[in-house]
Amino acid sequence: MNLPTLDMQRVVLSVYPRKYDFLMELLQNFDFVQIEKETFNGDTRDDIISNLKQAAVDIRLIREGKLEGRPVEELLNEL
């Protein structure tokens, strides 16, 4: 159901991670609630999780010598 956004009030909630899925499932069952996809620095939650998983794979490959890492000085210079 697409609700007109002009007449809606906005609510921002902070929720413990262990209760996030429960709350989202509950809110999705209300026909008067419109949920916007959450973002963090332009990335969605799913993007962040995907990036973290890829980073873990990259670390494993670097440790196994199958992928070349980069010096920490190079990383710090980017900051």
mmCIF file of the N, C-alpha and C atoms, coordinates in Angstrom:
data_MODEL
# 
_entry.id   MODEL 
# 
loop_
_atom_site.group_PDB 
_atom_site.id 
_atom_site.type_symbol 
_atom_site.label_atom_id 
_atom_site.label_alt_id 
_atom_site.label_comp_id 
_atom_site.label_asym_id 
_atom_site.label_entity_id 
_atom_site.label_seq_id 
_atom_site.pdbx_PDB_ins_code 
_atom_site.Cartn_x 
_atom_site.Cartn_y 
_atom_site.Cartn_z 
_atom_site.occupancy 
_atom_site.B_iso_or_equiv 
_atom_site.pdbx_formal_charge 
_atom_site.auth_seq_id 
_atom_site.auth_comp_id 
_atom_site.auth_asym_id 
_atom_site.auth_atom_id 
_atom_site.pdbx_PDB_model_num 
ATOM 1   N N  . MET A 1 1  ? 0.850  -1.180  0.000  1.00 0.00 ? 1  MET A N  1 
ATOM 2   C CA . MET A 1 1  ? 0.000  0.000   0.000  1.00 0.00 ? 1  MET A CA 1 
ATOM 3   C C  . MET A 1 1  ? 0.890  1.237   0.000  1.00 0.00 ? 1  MET A C  1 
ATOM 4   N N  . ASN A 1 2  ? 0.758  2.078   -0.989 1.00 0.00 ? 2  ASN A N  1 
ATOM 5   C CA . ASN A 1 2  ? 1.513  3.327   -1.034 1.00 0.00 ? 2  ASN A CA 1 
ATOM 6   C C  . ASN A 1 2  ? 0.699  4.421   -0.367 1.00 0.00 ? 2  ASN A C  1 
ATOM 7   N N  . LEU A 1 3  ? 1.238  4.948   0.690  1.00 0.00 ? 3  LEU A N  1 
ATOM 8   C CA . LEU A 1 3  ? 0.553  5.994   1.434  1.00 0.00 ? 3  LEU A CA 1 
ATOM 9   C C  . LEU A 1 3  ? 1.047  7.355   0.974  1.00 0.00 ? 3  LEU A C  1 
ATOM 10  N N  . PRO A 1 4  ? 0.195  8.360   0.971  1.00 0.00 ? 4  PRO A N  1 
ATOM 11  C CA . PRO A 1 4  ? 0.666  9.707   0.636  1.00 0.00 ? 4  PRO A CA 1 
ATOM 12  C C  . PRO A 1 4  ? 1.590  10.209  1.738  1.00 0.00 ? 4  PRO A C  1 
ATOM 13  N N  . THR A 1 5  ? 2.769  10.647  1.354  1.00 0.00 ? 5  THR A N  1 
ATOM 14  C CA . THR A 1 5  ? 3.755  11.050  2.360  1.00 0.00 ? 5  THR A CA 1 
ATOM 15  C C  . THR A 1 5  ? 3.526  12.453  2.876  1.00 0.00 ? 5  THR A C  1 
ATOM 16  N N  . LEU A 1 6  ? 2.698  13.249  2.215  1.00 0.00 ? 6  LEU A N  1 
ATOM 17  C CA . LEU A 1 6  ? 2.473  14.623  2.652  1.00 0.00 ? 6  LEU A CA 1 
ATOM 18  C C  . LEU A 1 6  ? 1.772  14.698  4.008  1.00 0.00 ? 6  LEU A C  1 
ATOM 19  N N  . ASP A 1 7  ? 0.904  13.749  4.280  1.00 0.00 ? 7  ASP A N  1 
ATOM 20  C CA . ASP A 1 7  ? 0.124  13.789  5.515  1.00 0.00 ? 7  ASP A CA 1 
ATOM 21  C C  . ASP A 1 7  ? 0.712  12.924  6.627  1.00 0.00 ? 7  ASP A C  1 
ATOM 22  N N  . MET A 1 8  ? 1.910  12.424  6.421  1.00 0.00 ? 8  MET A N  1 
ATOM 23  C CA . MET A 1 8  ? 2.479  11.491  7.392  1.00 0.00 ? 8  MET A CA 1 
ATOM 24  C C  . MET A 1 8  ? 3.436  12.189  8.345  1.00 0.00 ? 8  MET A C  1 
ATOM 25  N N  . GLN A 1 9  ? 3.547  11.646  9.536  1.00 0.00 ? 9  GLN A N  1 
ATOM 26  C CA . GLN A 1 9  ? 4.519  12.079  10.526 1.00 0.00 ? 9  GLN A CA 1 
ATOM 27  C C  . GLN A 1 9  ? 5.711  11.126  10.459 1.00 0.00 ? 9  GLN A C  1 
ATOM 28  N N  . ARG A 1 10 ? 6.902  11.630  10.714 1.00 0.00 ? 10 ARG A N  1 
ATOM 29  C CA . ARG A 1 10 ? 8.113  10.813  10.662 1.00 0.00 ? 10 ARG A CA 1 
ATOM 30  C C  . ARG A 1 10 ? 8.548  10.474  12.082 1.00 0.00 ? 10 ARG A C  1 
ATOM 31  N N  . VAL A 1 11 ? 8.950  9.211   12.287 1.00 0.00 ? 11 VAL A N  1 
ATOM 32  C CA . VAL A 1 11 ? 9.441  8.738   13.573 1.00 0.00 ? 11 VAL A CA 1 
ATOM 33  C C  . VAL A 1 11 ? 10.775 8.037   13.333 1.00 0.00 ? 11 VAL A C  1 
ATOM 34  N N  . VAL A 1 12 ? 11.776 8.382   14.115 1.00 0.00 ? 12 VAL A N  1 
ATOM 35  C CA . VAL A 1 12 ? 13.078 7.724   14.033 1.00 0.00 ? 12 VAL A CA 1 
ATOM 36  C C  . VAL A 1 12 ? 13.266 6.927   15.311 1.00 0.00 ? 12 VAL A C  1 
ATOM 37  N N  . LEU A 1 13 ? 13.601 5.652   15.185 1.00 0.00 ? 13 LEU A N  1 
ATOM 38  C CA . LEU A 1 13 ? 13.735 4.769   16.339 1.00 0.00 ? 13 LEU A CA 1 
ATOM 39  C C  . LEU A 1 13 ? 15.148 4.215   16.429 1.00 0.00 ? 13 LEU A C  1 
ATOM 40  N N  . SER A 1 14 ? 15.634 4.059   17.625 1.00 0.00 ? 14 SER A N  1 
ATOM 41  C CA . SER A 1 14 ? 16.887 3.348   17.873 1.00 0.00 ? 14 SER A CA 1 
ATOM 42  C C  . SER A 1 14 ? 16.527 2.063   18.594 1.00 0.00 ? 14 SER A C  1 
ATOM 43  N N  . VAL A 1 15 ? 16.979 0.947   18.035 1.00 0.00 ? 15 VAL A N  1 
ATOM 44  C CA . VAL A 1 15 ? 16.572 -0.358  18.548 1.00 0.00 ? 15 VAL A CA 1 
ATOM 45  C C  . VAL A 1 15 ? 17.813 -1.229  18.748 1.00 0.00 ? 15 VAL A C  1 
ATOM 46  N N  . TYR A 1 16 ? 17.820 -2.007  19.811 1.00 0.00 ? 16 TYR A N  1 
ATOM 47  C CA . TYR A 1 16 ? 18.904 -2.958  20.012 1.00 0.00 ? 16 TYR A CA 1 
ATOM 48  C C  . TYR A 1 16 ? 18.938 -3.937  18.836 1.00 0.00 ? 16 TYR A C  1 
ATOM 49  N N  . PRO A 1 17 ? 20.120 -4.290  18.350 1.00 0.00 ? 17 PRO A N  1 
ATOM 50  C CA . PRO A 1 17 ? 20.218 -5.180  17.192 1.00 0.00 ? 17 PRO A CA 1 
ATOM 51  C C  . PRO A 1 17 ? 19.458 -6.491  17.357 1.00 0.00 ? 17 PRO A C  1 
ATOM 52  N N  . ARG A 1 18 ? 19.435 -7.034  18.562 1.00 0.00 ? 18 ARG A N  1 
ATOM 53  C CA . ARG A 1 18 ? 18.757 -8.322  18.757 1.00 0.00 ? 18 ARG A CA 1 
ATOM 54  C C  . ARG A 1 18 ? 17.235 -8.207  18.619 1.00 0.00 ? 18 ARG A C  1 
ATOM 55  N N  . LYS A 1 19 ? 16.696 -6.998  18.694 1.00 0.00 ? 19 LYS A N  1 
ATOM 56  C CA . LYS A 1 19 ? 15.248 -6.794  18.568 1.00 0.00 ? 19 LYS A CA 1 
ATOM 57  C C  . LYS A 1 19 ? 14.857 -6.183  17.217 1.00 0.00 ? 19 LYS A C  1 
ATOM 58  N N  . TYR A 1 20 ? 15.842 -5.856  16.376 1.00 0.00 ? 20 TYR A N  1 
ATOM 59  C CA . TYR A 1 20 ? 15.586 -5.168  15.107 1.00 0.00 ? 20 TYR A CA 1 
ATOM 60  C C  . TYR A 1 20 ? 14.649 -5.965  14.199 1.00 0.00 ? 20 TYR A C  1 
ATOM 61  N N  . ASP A 1 21 ? 14.980 -7.235  13.951 1.00 0.00 ? 21 ASP A N  1 
ATOM 62  C CA . ASP A 1 21 ? 14.159 -8.045  13.036 1.00 0.00 ? 21 ASP A CA 1 
ATOM 63  C C  . ASP A 1 21 ? 12.725 -8.179  13.538 1.00 0.00 ? 21 ASP A C  1 
ATOM 64  N N  . PHE A 1 22 ? 12.576 -8.369  14.846 1.00 0.00 ? 22 PHE A N  1 
ATOM 65  C CA . PHE A 1 22 ? 11.236 -8.480  15.426 1.00 0.00 ? 22 PHE A CA 1 
ATOM 66  C C  . PHE A 1 22 ? 10.430 -7.202  15.189 1.00 0.00 ? 22 PHE A C  1 
ATOM 67  N N  . LEU A 1 23 ? 11.047 -6.049  15.461 1.00 0.00 ? 23 LEU A N  1 
ATOM 68  C CA . LEU A 1 23 ? 10.339 -4.784  15.305 1.00 0.00 ? 23 LEU A CA 1 
ATOM 69  C C  . LEU A 1 23 ? 9.970  -4.532  13.840 1.00 0.00 ? 23 LEU A C  1 
ATOM 70  N N  . MET A 1 24 ? 10.895 -4.811  12.918 1.00 0.00 ? 24 MET A N  1 
ATOM 71  C CA . MET A 1 24 ? 10.620 -4.583  11.498 1.00 0.00 ? 24 MET A CA 1 
ATOM 72  C C  . MET A 1 24 ? 9.474  -5.472  11.024 1.00 0.00 ? 24 MET A C  1 
ATOM 73  N N  . GLU A 1 25 ? 9.461  -6.720  11.464 1.00 0.00 ? 25 GLU A N  1 
ATOM 74  C CA . GLU A 1 25 ? 8.377  -7.622  11.084 1.00 0.00 ? 25 GLU A CA 1 
ATOM 75  C C  . GLU A 1 25 ? 7.043  -7.124  11.642 1.00 0.00 ? 25 GLU A C  1 
ATOM 76  N N  . LEU A 1 26 ? 7.061  -6.649  12.864 1.00 0.00 ? 26 LEU A N  1 
ATOM 77  C CA . LEU A 1 26 ? 5.849  -6.121  13.481 1.00 0.00 ? 26 LEU A CA 1 
ATOM 78  C C  . LEU A 1 26 ? 5.330  -4.900  12.727 1.00 0.00 ? 26 LEU A C  1 
ATOM 79  N N  . LEU A 1 27 ? 6.209  -3.959  12.433 1.00 0.00 ? 27 LEU A N  1 
ATOM 80  C CA . LEU A 1 27 ? 5.803  -2.729  11.747 1.00 0.00 ? 27 LEU A CA 1 
ATOM 81  C C  . LEU A 1 27 ? 5.282  -2.990  10.341 1.00 0.00 ? 27 LEU A C  1 
ATOM 82  N N  . GLN A 1 28 ? 5.841  -3.982  9.663  1.00 0.00 ? 28 GLN A N  1 
ATOM 83  C CA . GLN A 1 28 ? 5.396  -4.293  8.306  1.00 0.00 ? 28 GLN A CA 1 
ATOM 84  C C  . GLN A 1 28 ? 3.961  -4.805  8.267  1.00 0.00 ? 28 GLN A C  1 
ATOM 85  N N  . ASN A 1 29 ? 3.440  -5.244  9.393  1.00 0.00 ? 29 ASN A N  1 
ATOM 86  C CA . ASN A 1 29 ? 2.070  -5.749  9.450  1.00 0.00 ? 29 ASN A CA 1 
ATOM 87  C C  . ASN A 1 29 ? 1.032  -4.650  9.618  1.00 0.00 ? 29 ASN A C  1 
ATOM 88  N N  . PHE A 1 30 ? 1.466  -3.430  9.844  1.00 0.00 ? 30 PHE A N  1 
ATOM 89  C CA . PHE A 1 30 ? 0.536  -2.306  9.963  1.00 0.00 ? 30 PHE A CA 1 
ATOM 90  C C  . PHE A 1 30 ? 0.385  -1.642  8.603  1.00 0.00 ? 30 PHE A C  1 
ATOM 91  N N  . ASP A 1 31 ? -0.856 -1.513  8.133  1.00 0.00 ? 31 ASP A N  1 
ATOM 92  C CA . ASP A 1 31 ? -1.066 -0.914  6.813  1.00 0.00 ? 31 ASP A CA 1 
ATOM 93  C C  . ASP A 1 31 ? -0.899 0.608   6.818  1.00 0.00 ? 31 ASP A C  1 
ATOM 94  N N  . PHE A 1 32 ? -0.786 1.215   7.974  1.00 0.00 ? 32 PHE A N  1 
ATOM 95  C CA . PHE A 1 32 ? -0.630 2.668   8.058  1.00 0.00 ? 32 PHE A CA 1 
ATOM 96  C C  . PHE A 1 32 ? 0.825  3.090   8.278  1.00 0.00 ? 32 PHE A C  1 
ATOM 97  N N  . VAL A 1 33 ? 1.750  2.131   8.214  1.00 0.00 ? 33 VAL A N  1 
ATOM 98  C CA . VAL A 1 33 ? 3.171  2.416   8.402  1.00 0.00 ? 33 VAL A CA 1 
ATOM 99  C C  . VAL A 1 33 ? 3.897  2.231   7.075  1.00 0.00 ? 33 VAL A C  1 
ATOM 100 N N  . GLN A 1 34 ? 4.677  3.232   6.712  1.00 0.00 ? 34 GLN A N  1 
ATOM 101 C CA . GLN A 1 34 ? 5.520  3.140   5.516  1.00 0.00 ? 34 GLN A CA 1 
ATOM 102 C C  . GLN A 1 34 ? 6.971  3.110   5.995  1.00 0.00 ? 34 GLN A C  1 
ATOM 103 N N  . ILE A 1 35 ? 7.702  2.068   5.622  1.00 0.00 ? 35 ILE A N  1 
ATOM 104 C CA . ILE A 1 35 ? 9.075  1.901   6.090  1.00 0.00 ? 35 ILE A CA 1 
ATOM 105 C C  . ILE A 1 35 ? 10.031 2.313   4.982  1.00 0.00 ? 35 ILE A C  1 
ATOM 106 N N  . GLU A 1 36 ? 10.928 3.230   5.325  1.00 0.00 ? 36 GLU A N  1 
ATOM 107 C CA . GLU A 1 36 ? 11.973 3.630   4.395  1.00 0.00 ? 36 GLU A CA 1 
ATOM 108 C C  . GLU A 1 36 ? 13.201 2.793   4.669  1.00 0.00 ? 36 GLU A C  1 
ATOM 109 N N  . LYS A 1 37 ? 13.932 2.444   3.626  1.00 0.00 ? 37 LYS A N  1 
ATOM 110 C CA . LYS A 1 37 ? 15.139 1.657   3.802  1.00 0.00 ? 37 LYS A CA 1 
ATOM 111 C C  . LYS A 1 37 ? 16.175 2.482   4.552  1.00 0.00 ? 37 LYS A C  1 
ATOM 112 N N  . GLU A 1 38 ? 16.736 1.881   5.601  1.00 0.00 ? 38 GLU A N  1 
ATOM 113 C CA . GLU A 1 38 ? 17.713 2.588   6.411  1.00 0.00 ? 38 GLU A CA 1 
ATOM 114 C C  . GLU A 1 38 ? 19.043 2.686   5.676  1.00 0.00 ? 38 GLU A C  1 
ATOM 115 N N  . THR A 1 39 ? 19.764 3.755   5.931  1.00 0.00 ? 39 THR A N  1 
ATOM 116 C CA . THR A 1 39 ? 21.057 3.937   5.291  1.00 0.00 ? 39 THR A CA 1 
ATOM 117 C C  . THR A 1 39 ? 22.085 4.387   6.309  1.00 0.00 ? 39 THR A C  1 
ATOM 118 N N  . PHE A 1 40 ? 23.318 4.136   5.994  1.00 0.00 ? 40 PHE A N  1 
ATOM 119 C CA . PHE A 1 40 ? 24.445 4.591   6.794  1.00 0.00 ? 40 PHE A CA 1 
ATOM 120 C C  . PHE A 1 40 ? 25.498 5.053   5.814  1.00 0.00 ? 40 PHE A C  1 
ATOM 121 N N  . ASN A 1 41 ? 25.734 6.355   5.746  1.00 0.00 ? 41 ASN A N  1 
ATOM 122 C CA . ASN A 1 41 ? 26.685 6.925   4.793  1.00 0.00 ? 41 ASN A CA 1 
ATOM 123 C C  . ASN A 1 41 ? 26.361 6.518   3.361  1.00 0.00 ? 41 ASN A C  1 
ATOM 124 N N  . GLY A 1 42 ? 25.086 6.434   3.034  1.00 0.00 ? 42 GLY A N  1 
ATOM 125 C CA . GLY A 1 42 ? 24.685 6.108   1.677  1.00 0.00 ? 42 GLY A CA 1 
ATOM 126 C C  . GLY A 1 42 ? 24.544 4.621   1.411  1.00 0.00 ? 42 GLY A C  1 
ATOM 127 N N  . ASP A 1 43 ? 25.042 3.769   2.296  1.00 0.00 ? 43 ASP A N  1 
ATOM 128 C CA . ASP A 1 43 ? 24.937 2.328   2.109  1.00 0.00 ? 43 ASP A CA 1 
ATOM 129 C C  . ASP A 1 43 ? 23.753 1.786   2.894  1.00 0.00 ? 43 ASP A C  1 
ATOM 130 N N  . THR A 1 44 ? 23.072 0.825   2.316  1.00 0.00 ? 44 THR A N  1 
ATOM 131 C CA . THR A 1 44 ? 21.989 0.178   3.037  1.00 0.00 ? 44 THR A CA 1 
ATOM 132 C C  . THR A 1 44 ? 22.577 -0.832  4.012  1.00 0.00 ? 44 THR A C  1 
ATOM 133 N N  . ARG A 1 45 ? 21.774 -1.298  4.903  1.00 0.00 ? 45 ARG A N  1 
ATOM 134 C CA . ARG A 1 45 ? 22.199 -2.298  5.883  1.00 0.00 ? 45 ARG A CA 1 
ATOM 135 C C  . ARG A 1 45 ? 22.718 -3.544  5.172  1.00 0.00 ? 45 ARG A C  1 
ATOM 136 N N  . ASP A 1 46 ? 22.009 -3.981  4.123  1.00 0.00 ? 46 ASP A N  1 
ATOM 137 C CA . ASP A 1 46 ? 22.435 -5.159  3.368  1.00 0.00 ? 46 ASP A CA 1 
ATOM 138 C C  . ASP A 1 46 ? 23.774 -4.935  2.681  1.00 0.00 ? 46 ASP A C  1 
ATOM 139 N N  . ASP A 1 47 ? 24.001 -3.709  2.174  1.00 0.00 ? 47 ASP A N  1 
ATOM 140 C CA . ASP A 1 47 ? 25.290 -3.390  1.544  1.00 0.00 ? 47 ASP A CA 1 
ATOM 141 C C  . ASP A 1 47 ? 26.424 -3.480  2.560  1.00 0.00 ? 47 ASP A C  1 
ATOM 142 N N  . ILE A 1 48 ? 26.191 -2.957  3.752  1.00 0.00 ? 48 ILE A N  1 
ATOM 143 C CA . ILE A 1 48 ? 27.218 -2.979  4.790  1.00 0.00 ? 48 ILE A CA 1 
ATOM 144 C C  . ILE A 1 48 ? 27.554 -4.414  5.177  1.00 0.00 ? 48 ILE A C  1 
ATOM 145 N N  . ILE A 1 49 ? 26.539 -5.244  5.356  1.00 0.00 ? 49 ILE A N  1 
ATOM 146 C CA . ILE A 1 49 ? 26.764 -6.646  5.712  1.00 0.00 ? 49 ILE A CA 1 
ATOM 147 C C  . ILE A 1 49 ? 27.518 -7.363  4.601  1.00 0.00 ? 49 ILE A C  1 
ATOM 148 N N  . SER A 1 50 ? 27.139 -7.118  3.359  1.00 0.00 ? 50 SER A N  1 
ATOM 149 C CA . SER A 1 50 ? 27.820 -7.727  2.220  1.00 0.00 ? 50 SER A CA 1 
ATOM 150 C C  . SER A 1 50 ? 29.287 -7.301  2.161  1.00 0.00 ? 50 SER A C  1 
ATOM 151 N N  . ASN A 1 51 ? 29.553 -6.022  2.391  1.00 0.00 ? 51 ASN A N  1 
ATOM 152 C CA . ASN A 1 51 ? 30.927 -5.524  2.382  1.00 0.00 ? 51 ASN A CA 1 
ATOM 153 C C  . ASN A 1 51 ? 31.764 -6.146  3.499  1.00 0.00 ? 51 ASN A C  1 
ATOM 154 N N  . LEU A 1 52 ? 31.178 -6.322  4.668  1.00 0.00 ? 52 LEU A N  1 
ATOM 155 C CA . LEU A 1 52 ? 31.902 -6.947  5.778  1.00 0.00 ? 52 LEU A CA 1 
ATOM 156 C C  . LEU A 1 52 ? 32.226 -8.409  5.484  1.00 0.00 ? 52 LEU A C  1 
ATOM 157 N N  . LYS A 1 53 ? 31.274 -9.120  4.865  1.00 0.00 ? 53 LYS A N  1 
ATOM 158 C CA . LYS A 1 53 ? 31.524 -10.509 4.490  1.00 0.00 ? 53 LYS A CA 1 
ATOM 159 C C  . LYS A 1 53 ? 32.657 -10.600 3.474  1.00 0.00 ? 53 LYS A C  1 
ATOM 160 N N  . GLN A 1 54 ? 32.655 -9.702  2.489  1.00 0.00 ? 54 GLN A N  1 
ATOM 161 C CA . GLN A 1 54 ? 33.715 -9.696  1.485  1.00 0.00 ? 54 GLN A CA 1 
ATOM 162 C C  . GLN A 1 54 ? 35.057 -9.371  2.118  1.00 0.00 ? 54 GLN A C  1 
ATOM 163 N N  . ALA A 1 55 ? 35.078 -8.456  3.078  1.00 0.00 ? 55 ALA A N  1 
ATOM 164 C CA . ALA A 1 55 ? 36.321 -8.114  3.765  1.00 0.00 ? 55 ALA A CA 1 
ATOM 165 C C  . ALA A 1 55 ? 36.875 -9.333  4.506  1.00 0.00 ? 55 ALA A C  1 
ATOM 166 N N  . ALA A 1 56 ? 36.007 -10.117 5.126  1.00 0.00 ? 56 ALA A N  1 
ATOM 167 C CA . ALA A 1 56 ? 36.445 -11.323 5.837  1.00 0.00 ? 56 ALA A CA 1 
ATOM 168 C C  . ALA A 1 56 ? 37.057 -12.326 4.859  1.00 0.00 ? 56 ALA A C  1 
ATOM 169 N N  . VAL A 1 57 ? 36.447 -12.475 3.684  1.00 0.00 ? 57 VAL A N  1 
ATOM 170 C CA . VAL A 1 57 ? 36.988 -13.368 2.658  1.00 0.00 ? 57 VAL A CA 1 
ATOM 171 C C  . VAL A 1 57 ? 38.355 -12.861 2.204  1.00 0.00 ? 57 VAL A C  1 
ATOM 172 N N  . ASP A 1 58 ? 38.463 -11.555 1.974  1.00 0.00 ? 58 ASP A N  1 
ATOM 173 C CA . ASP A 1 58 ? 39.738 -10.968 1.536  1.00 0.00 ? 58 ASP A CA 1 
ATOM 174 C C  . ASP A 1 58 ? 40.839 -11.192 2.574  1.00 0.00 ? 58 ASP A C  1 
ATOM 175 N N  . ILE A 1 59 ? 40.523 -11.027 3.846  1.00 0.00 ? 59 ILE A N  1 
ATOM 176 C CA . ILE A 1 59 ? 41.510 -11.246 4.911  1.00 0.00 ? 59 ILE A CA 1 
ATOM 177 C C  . ILE A 1 59 ? 41.996 -12.692 4.904  1.00 0.00 ? 59 ILE A C  1 
ATOM 178 N N  . ARG A 1 60 ? 41.069 -13.622 4.743  1.00 0.00 ? 60 ARG A N  1 
ATOM 179 C CA . ARG A 1 60 ? 41.448 -15.036 4.698  1.00 0.00 ? 60 ARG A CA 1 
ATOM 180 C C  . ARG A 1 60 ? 42.378 -15.309 3.519  1.00 0.00 ? 60 ARG A C  1 
ATOM 181 N N  . LEU A 1 61 ? 42.044 -14.748 2.353  1.00 0.00 ? 61 LEU A N  1 
ATOM 182 C CA . LEU A 1 61 ? 42.878 -14.954 1.166  1.00 0.00 ? 61 LEU A CA 1 
ATOM 183 C C  . LEU A 1 61 ? 44.258 -14.319 1.325  1.00 0.00 ? 61 LEU A C  1 
ATOM 184 N N  . ILE A 1 62 ? 44.328 -13.171 1.976  1.00 0.00 ? 62 ILE A N  1 
ATOM 185 C CA . ILE A 1 62 ? 45.621 -12.524 2.226  1.00 0.00 ? 62 ILE A CA 1 
ATOM 186 C C  . ILE A 1 62 ? 46.465 -13.396 3.151  1.00 0.00 ? 62 ILE A C  1 
ATOM 187 N N  . ARG A 1 63 ? 45.864 -13.917 4.196  1.00 0.00 ? 63 ARG A N  1 
ATOM 188 C CA . ARG A 1 63 ? 46.594 -14.788 5.135  1.00 0.00 ? 63 ARG A CA 1 
ATOM 189 C C  . ARG A 1 63 ? 47.091 -16.057 4.463  1.00 0.00 ? 63 ARG A C  1 
ATOM 190 N N  . GLU A 1 64 ? 46.323 -16.564 3.485  1.00 0.00 ? 64 GLU A N  1 
ATOM 191 C CA . GLU A 1 64 ? 46.715 -17.772 2.760  1.00 0.00 ? 64 GLU A CA 1 
ATOM 192 C C  . GLU A 1 64 ? 47.714 -17.462 1.646  1.00 0.00 ? 64 GLU A C  1 
ATOM 193 N N  . GLY A 1 65 ? 47.996 -16.180 1.424  1.00 0.00 ? 65 GLY A N  1 
ATOM 194 C CA . GLY A 1 65 ? 48.947 -15.789 0.388  1.00 0.00 ? 65 GLY A CA 1 
ATOM 195 C C  . GLY A 1 65 ? 48.361 -15.797 -1.016 1.00 0.00 ? 65 GLY A C  1 
ATOM 196 N N  . LYS A 1 66 ? 47.047 -15.905 -1.150 1.00 0.00 ? 66 LYS A N  1 
ATOM 197 C CA . LYS A 1 66 ? 46.392 -15.944 -2.450 1.00 0.00 ? 66 LYS A CA 1 
ATOM 198 C C  . LYS A 1 66 ? 45.978 -14.559 -2.941 1.00 0.00 ? 66 LYS A C  1 
ATOM 199 N N  . LEU A 1 67 ? 46.098 -13.577 -2.080 1.00 0.00 ? 67 LEU A N  1 
ATOM 200 C CA . LEU A 1 67 ? 45.746 -12.200 -2.415 1.00 0.00 ? 67 LEU A CA 1 
ATOM 201 C C  . LEU A 1 67 ? 46.773 -11.300 -1.736 1.00 0.00 ? 67 LEU A C  1 
ATOM 202 N N  . GLU A 1 68 ? 47.206 -10.267 -2.454 1.00 0.00 ? 68 GLU A N  1 
ATOM 203 C CA . GLU A 1 68 ? 48.213 -9.372  -1.884 1.00 0.00 ? 68 GLU A CA 1 
ATOM 204 C C  . GLU A 1 68 ? 47.532 -8.251  -1.105 1.00 0.00 ? 68 GLU A C  1 
ATOM 205 N N  . GLY A 1 69 ? 47.997 -8.059  0.114  1.00 0.00 ? 69 GLY A N  1 
ATOM 206 C CA . GLY A 1 69 ? 47.481 -6.974  0.942  1.00 0.00 ? 69 GLY A CA 1 
ATOM 207 C C  . GLY A 1 69 ? 48.200 -5.680  0.607  1.00 0.00 ? 69 GLY A C  1 
ATOM 208 N N  . ARG A 1 70 ? 47.900 -4.631  1.347  1.00 0.00 ? 70 ARG A N  1 
ATOM 209 C CA . ARG A 1 70 ? 48.607 -3.370  1.154  1.00 0.00 ? 70 ARG A CA 1 
ATOM 210 C C  . ARG A 1 70 ? 49.130 -2.879  2.490  1.00 0.00 ? 70 ARG A C  1 
ATOM 211 N N  . PRO A 1 71 ? 50.233 -2.158  2.485  1.00 0.00 ? 71 PRO A N  1 
ATOM 212 C CA . PRO A 1 71 ? 50.823 -1.696  3.744  1.00 0.00 ? 71 PRO A CA 1 
ATOM 213 C C  . PRO A 1 71 ? 49.878 -0.766  4.515  1.00 0.00 ? 71 PRO A C  1 
ATOM 214 N N  . VAL A 1 72 ? 49.930 -0.860  5.831  1.00 0.00 ? 72 VAL A N  1 
ATOM 215 C CA . VAL A 1 72 ? 49.074 -0.036  6.679  1.00 0.00 ? 72 VAL A CA 1 
ATOM 216 C C  . VAL A 1 72 ? 49.372 1.450   6.474  1.00 0.00 ? 72 VAL A C  1 
ATOM 217 N N  . GLU A 1 73 ? 50.622 1.789   6.151  1.00 0.00 ? 73 GLU A N  1 
ATOM 218 C CA . GLU A 1 73 ? 50.970 3.204   5.901  1.00 0.00 ? 73 GLU A CA 1 
ATOM 219 C C  . GLU A 1 73 ? 50.164 3.766   4.740  1.00 0.00 ? 73 GLU A C  1 
ATOM 220 N N  . GLU A 1 74 ? 49.977 2.941   3.711  1.00 0.00 ? 74 GLU A N  1 
ATOM 221 C CA . GLU A 1 74 ? 49.185 3.375   2.556  1.00 0.00 ? 74 GLU A CA 1 
ATOM 222 C C  . GLU A 1 74 ? 47.744 3.652   2.956  1.00 0.00 ? 74 GLU A C  1 
ATOM 223 N N  . LEU A 1 75 ? 47.200 2.790   3.770  1.00 0.00 ? 75 LEU A N  1 
ATOM 224 C CA . LEU A 1 75 ? 45.839 2.983   4.258  1.00 0.00 ? 75 LEU A CA 1 
ATOM 225 C C  . LEU A 1 75 ? 45.724 4.249   5.094  1.00 0.00 ? 75 LEU A C  1 
ATOM 226 N N  . LEU A 1 76 ? 46.669 4.456   6.006  1.00 0.00 ? 76 LEU A N  1 
ATOM 227 C CA . LEU A 1 76 ? 46.632 5.637   6.865  1.00 0.00 ? 76 LEU A CA 1 
ATOM 228 C C  . LEU A 1 76 ? 46.799 6.929   6.067  1.00 0.00 ? 76 LEU A C  1 
ATOM 229 N N  . ASN A 1 77 ? 47.574 6.889   4.997  1.00 0.00 ? 77 ASN A N  1 
ATOM 230 C CA . ASN A 1 77 ? 47.751 8.075   4.168  1.00 0.00 ? 77 ASN A CA 1 
ATOM 231 C C  . ASN A 1 77 ? 46.455 8.486   3.474  1.00 0.00 ? 77 ASN A C  1 
ATOM 232 N N  . GLU A 1 78 ? 45.565 7.527   3.222  1.00 0.00 ? 78 GLU A N  1 
ATOM 233 C CA . GLU A 1 78 ? 44.277 7.843   2.610  1.00 0.00 ? 78 GLU A CA 1 
ATOM 234 C C  . GLU A 1 78 ? 43.347 8.593   3.560  1.00 0.00 ? 78 GLU A C  1 
ATOM 235 N N  . LEU A 1 79 ? 43.564 8.383   4.857  1.00 0.00 ? 79 LEU A N  1 
ATOM 236 C CA . LEU A 1 79 ? 42.711 9.050   5.840  1.00 0.00 ? 79 LEU A CA 1 
ATOM 237 C C  . LEU A 1 79 ? 43.145 10.478  5.966  1.00 0.00 ? 79 LEU A C  1 
# 
